């Protein structure tokens, strides 16, 4: 402000006074300013030089002040969006892109399972057994993607463009390298892994046929998620959705074509589902590269002068680790539950695999909404605006509650129709309909505790946030499964989920109450 005031005095007001004294400027009664021609012929040359000089100074001053005003206005609009925009509208604007992104991300396995189930129940079991492996691979992709996203956003905020571009190159190299490693690892472990869960030779062979192709999704999956997070770090939330949508559409179209052999395409069975998945991810990767290499992007791939930096790689791993843990726990949950279900029947495994994909689609889509609340709460916490922080938390909690109630009602009211998507047998329906209604009772508790966990994350209580997530997916669920399985057998496994979620919510509420009391005191 001092600099602008000084420049206004020297570059605008001083030239105006000189021009007025020389007779080159006139003022009307209302204060308006007019410019007249230079004075007499004898002094015309000198005055013309001064006149032109003063006009140039005046013009530069006007340009500077206008530019300064526009710059400050744009800065205020950018910064104040989080500070002054209506909280409800802001949360929706921030939530729609990650919500859609989550929905698309978790639709791949659901689409595969729905089409594969039309082959046979054993084919559905095979895809269900492969789900923990593909989920773990996806968690690794999110690990690198989130780590790169956080690092790039920080560098751009610090005006360190070269470091941001260097991070892009590191992220791509890590995505290709780790993707290839996980591809190889999946091929190595799949035989002993599937043998541990089934003695049925047909299911085993179908599992191998599916995973031997699906493992090749990892490189395009890691690369396209990494690029998605890179572009999102620049503030572009819409463009990454486009190549995700393209991949899902290709997967949806080619699943039935390749599974059942429509037109000129051969009948590939369960392998066709895996091929469609790989093709979908590959298209997303190609489109993501085309977007990243475009000239309009705020980050670029750095090649000239690039060298590997161990510290940067460590920071990418560190920043993305919490996201990896949270996503990887879903893989361990399915594996752990399958260890209990294998004692009952293969149909129980097939049912849980189908149900869990529906549950993940609902829960993770709502989690996209929660991700939109996080930056709003985080900004206002950093700004010291506790009123807007709590307003965002309350509004987000209301939205999450509403969406979870809708998801719960959908599963409770239409379990038979949902199972119909997977061509469920009468045996599966006999226990699956009641099982879905029991487990759906946990959705609301899950949404509320996740919202509290996100509040702690936004207010720099990362330990409390992680504790809530670990309670849900490990500390409460594992003992609940063991105890209730012994007491109620198969129904006990389904009851373990609402029991664990209820206990997690109670812990989250106690932690929130303590946090509030501490802040008040």
Secondary structure by P-SEA (a helix, b strand, c coil): caaaaaaaacccaaaaaaaaaaccccccccbbbbbbccccccaaaaaaaaaaaaaaaaaaaaaaaaaaaaaaaaaaaaaaccccccaaaaaaaacaaaaaaaaaaaaaaaaaaaaaaaacaaaaaaaaaaaaaaaaaaaaaaaaaaaaaaaaaaaaaacaaaaaaaaaaaaaaaaaaaaaaaaaaaaacaaaaaaaccccaaaaaaaaaaaaaaccaaaaaaaaaaaaaaaaaaccccaaaaaaaaaaaaaaaaaaaaaaccccccccaaaaaaaaaaaaaaaaaaaaaaaaacccccbbbbccbbbbbaaaaaaaaaaaaaaaaaaaaaaaaaaaaaaaaccccaaaaaaaaaaaaaaaaaaaaaaaaaaaaaaaaaaaaaacaaaaaaaaaaaaaaaaaaaaaaaaaaaaacaaaaaaaacccccccccaaaaaaaaacaaaaaaaaaaaaaaaaaacaaaaaaaaaaaaccccaaaaaaaaaaacaaaaaaaaaaaaaaaaaaaaaaaaaaaaaaaac
